[in-house]
Amino acid sequence: MADMTKKRVLVIDDASLVRMYYRDALERAGFEVDEALNGLEALEKLLAAPADLLIVDVNMPQMDGFTFLKVLRRQDIPVASVPALVTSTEAKPQDFAAARTAGANFYLVKPVAPETLVEHAALLMGVAR
């Protein structure tokens, strides 16, 4: 297994079961994982502790995933360019386009298999598997 030491992923999703599912898969692969319930909490967490990857849900209360990415990408801070993997049940071409416009690096449609999540996380962080 590749050395995932110090690679930190912030999972941003309002569904606790999704966060647990992603956390389990990512931690088994050796990543450190933190969680946020929405985009607003994610911004606060990123300022306190930078991440190497963001896994972002689209539909969340207080601040949705697209708004979060747009706000983050406009900031003049190092974490503004952290890779973002958007996950959503929405699967129309306009959803993919909206994600790209917001600043996402990749888009996966839920449900996401654990091995697919880990593979894309590793690729986006430049970690060989």
Buried (B, 14 or more C-beta within 10 A) or exposed (E): EEEBEEBBBBBBBBBEEBBEBBBEBBEEBBBBBBBBBBBBBBBEBBEEEEBBBBBBBBEBEEBBBBBBBBBBBEEEEEBBEBBBBBBBEBEEEEBBEBBBEBBBBBBBEBEBEBEEBBEBBBBBBEBEE
